[in-house]
């Protein structure tokens, strides 16, 4: 019996899903996935099955560990521990770099251990046992042998790909990306910009307004909304890009720049999440102030106008991702927290 159960209760593939998938793949046989499937991971079991398996401590351990990342998962784990009285301890990963609302705060206060992804995130939650930044699977995300050929295989026009990845909504800065691209694309006729992600029901009017803005500029063929991409296909598309341009107004951590870096794709990003640390003082990308479209457009334009600089940044981005943010480093930090809990009994 594996001593660790990792929960994933969201059917949609989100940033949280991506981070959990990378860890589960790297942890291997020592963990059991519970809930919804994740790409490249073993088939999950149900919550009921996880509870049945947790009734008896695993061999050589005083209890099983449930590692949770969402409110629904914390609730299920608390019910398992405190109502069903099963021998488990609960570990929660917290990435939010702002104060949680009241109910999540209460849930987090009931955790046995909290792993924060940044020092700032750690300042908002109790019971922090370690600060462990998310890592990237550098086997799955790697540079293309020939970026031009990789871009041609996508079927999109031009020879240069720019993109933002994430839900289409104001918080993610989709409108800021569109504004930036409307300034850039007329000066770079070989470039195509992609918005990779979907809009929820409440953001359809926001999406429609952006499409009207693009149509009015006559750039609908070169600034495209391509919807959500299956997790299995995303690495190939990312390594075909020349530049990632995430401009969210808020991000707890943000994995897409890190996945891009490992793929040899530098970034221009807003100053939120862990983006400034990823940039490594400009070696892997450029960070601009929140909502500063002028600065974002200037940074993108400078890189596209100087292929040598873009190539140098691309090479450095891979080096930074592999040296500082490999998934193995994250797994080692997480496993150390598990071992501490077990040693305490």
N, C-alpha and C positions, 0 to 999 in steps of 0.2 A: 504494500500500500504506500502510495506517495505521501509524504508528510505535508505537502503544501497544495492548497486549492486556490486557483486564481479565477476570479469571477469576471464575466463579461456579459452583462444583461442588456446591452444595447444592440438592436438588430442592425442599426446603421454603422458604417465604418467611419469612426470619428478619429480625431487626434488622440484621444484617450485609448481607443481601440488599437491604433498603430503602435503606441508605446507599449501597451500590454502584449501585443503580438510579438514584438521584437524580443521582449524579455522572456516570454514563454518559449519561443523557438530556441533561445540560447540556454535556458535552464534545462531543457531536455526532459528526461524521464522522471525527474524529481518533483514535477508539478502536474496537477490535473486541472484542465480547463473546465469551467462550469458555466453553463448558459448558452450563449450564441457562439458559433464558430468564428475562428480567426484564421487569416491566410497563413498557410505553411505550418499550422499548429495541429496537434493531435485532435481528433474529434472530441467535442465536449460531452460531458455528462450533464444530467439535469440537477437542479437544486435538491430535489428529493434524494437522488442518488448520492450527492455529496454529503447530505446529512446522515444518510445510512452509513456511509463509509467513515464518517467522523465519530461514530458512537464509541469506537475503540481507538485509543491512541495508536499511531503507527509504531512499528517495531523500533525500539531503541529511543523513542521520543516520548516526553511526558504529555504531549498534546499535538494535534494538527494545527497548522497555521492557515488561516483564510486571508488572502491578500485581496483587498477591495479598492476600487477607485471611484465609485459613484455613490450617490445618496441611496439609490435603491439597493445597491450591493451592501452598503453599511447596514441598512435596515434588516436585510436577510441574515447577515452574519450575527447581528445583535440578537435577533430572535433565536438563532441557533445556539448561541452561547448562554444567553440570560433567561430565556423562556424554556427552551428544550434542555438546557443544562448540559450540553455536550462539551467534551473536553477540547476546546479550541481556543486559540488566541487570534486576535484580529489586527492586521497591519493595513494601514491606509496610506496611499500615496497622495500627497497634496501638491498641486501645481499653482493654485490660484495666488496671484500677487495682489490681493486685496482682501478686505474683511468679508468673511462668509456671512450669509444671512443667518437668522436665529436658529432655524431647525438644523441646517448643516453643522452649525457650531456645536449644537447639543450632540449630534451624532458623532462628530469628531472627538468630542470630549470623552466619549465612551470607548474609544479605541485603545488597544493595549500598546500600540506603537504607531508612530506616524513617521513616514519618510517624506521629507520636503524636497522638491526638485531644485530650489534655489534658497539662498540665505534670506531673501526677502519673503518668499513663501513661508519659510519657517517662522518668521516673526508674527504670522497671523494665526498659528495653530498651536495647541498644547501637545505634550507627549512626543516631541520630535526626538527620535533616536539617531537620525543621520540626515545629512543633506547629500542627496545623490542625484546629480543631473541626469536627465534622460540621455541615452546613447542611441546610436544609429547602427543598424546592421550593414556593415561595409561589404559583406558578401552580396547582399541583395541590392544595395545601392552602390553602384560603381560607375566610373566614367565610361563613355562610349569609346570604342576603338577609333571610330571615325564619326565625329559629331555631325558633319554634313550629311553623310549617308544615313545616319540615324534619323535626322530631321526629315529627309526625303521620304523615309519609310512611313512617317506619320501621315503623309498625304496632304498636309497643310501647305499653303503657298509660301513663297519666299525661301530664304536660306537661313534666317535667324528666328529663333523662337523665344518669346518672352511670355511669362505666365504668372498668375497668382493662383493659389490653391486653397480652397476652403469654402465654407458656406457663404452664399450670396446674401449679405445683409450689412447694414451700416457698421456694426461693431467690427466686422472683418475688413472694413475699408474698401469694399468692392468699388464704390463710387470714386474713391481716391485713385485706385488703380486705373479705372476708366479715364478719369481726367488726365492722369499722367500719360497714358497711351495716346490720347487724342492730341497731346502736344508733341509726342515723340514720332509717331508713325508717319506723318507727312514728310519728315526729314530723313526717314530711313525706309525707302520703298521695298527693301528686301526683307523687312521684318514683319512678323505676324504675332499678334498678342492673343493669348488664350486665358479665359476665365474657367478654371476647372473646379466644378462644384455645383451644388444645386441650391435653389431658393426654396425655403419652406413656404407653407400656405400663407403665412402672414407677411411674407416679403415679396409676393408676386407683383404688387404695385411698384415697389422699389426696383425690381428687375425690369419691368416694362418701361419705367422712366429712363433707365440706363440705355435700354435698346433704342428708344426714341432719340436719345442724345447721340448715339453712335450713328444711327441712320441719317440724322441731320448733318453729320460731319462727312457723310459719304464713305465711311470706313467699315461698313458691316462685313465686308469680305475679309478684312484683315484684323478685326477685333471681334473675336468669336466667343460665344458662351457654349461650351461643349458638354456641359453637364458633369455628373459625377463619373469618375473612371474607376473600374473595378480595381481593387488593391493589387491583384496579380499583374495588371497592365501598367500600373502607375510608374514603377521604376524605369521602364523603357522609355516612357514619355518624358520623364524628368531628365534623363541623361541626354535626350535629344535637344533640350533647351540650351540657350546661350546665357540666359539670365533669369533669375527668379525675382519677382518684385512684390513681396507681401507688405501691405501698408495698413495693417489693422489699427483700429483706435485702441484696442485692448487685446492682449494675449497673455494667457497664464504662463505658458512656456513657449510653445510653437515649434513643432517638429519639422515643418516643411523646409526652412532654410538649412537645417542640418542634413536632411535627406538630399537636398540639392548639392550641398557642399561635398558630401561623399560621392556624388555623381559627377563631380568636376564642374558644377554650376554655381558661380558666385551669386550674391544677392545684393539688392538695394532694398532696405526695409525700414519701417518706422521704429521709433525708439520705444519698444514695448517687449513683453516676453523676455526671453533670454538672448535676444538678437544681438545686443551689444557685445555680450561675452562671446557669442559665436564668431563675430567679425574679427576677433583677435587683433584689435587696433587697426583694422582696415586690411588685414592680410587676406581675409576670406569674403569680405563684403563691406558695404557702406551702410551706415545707419543715419537716418534723417529724423528731424523732429516730427512729432505727431501732426498729421494733417497738413504737412508742408509739401504741397504738390510741386511748388517751384523747385525746392531742393531735390525732390525725388526725380523730377524730369531732368534737372541739370546733371545729376549723378548718372542716370541711365544714358543720357545723351553722350556724356563724356566717355563712358565705357564703350558704347557702340562706335564712337568715332575713333577709338584707339584700340584696334585689335590686339596689339602687343600687350597693352595693359590688361585687357580682358583675359588674354591667355595666361598671363602671369598670375592674375587673381584666381583663375580657374585651377591652376596647379597648386597654389597655396591653399585653396579651399579644401582640396582632397587631403593635403598633409595635415591641416588643422583637425579635420573630422576624424581621421584615423588615429592621430596622436593623442587627442584630448577627449573625444566623444564616442569612442567605440562602444558597442553594446556590452562588451565583456567587462568594461569598467563599471557600468551600471549594475550588471548582474552581481559582480563581486560586492558592491556596496549593499545591495538588497540582501544577499545571502548572509552578510555579516550581521545584519539586523535580526534575521531569522535565528542565527546561531546564538546571539545574545539572549534572545527570548527563551530558547530551549535551555541554555546554561543556567538561567535564573529559575527554571522549573515552573 
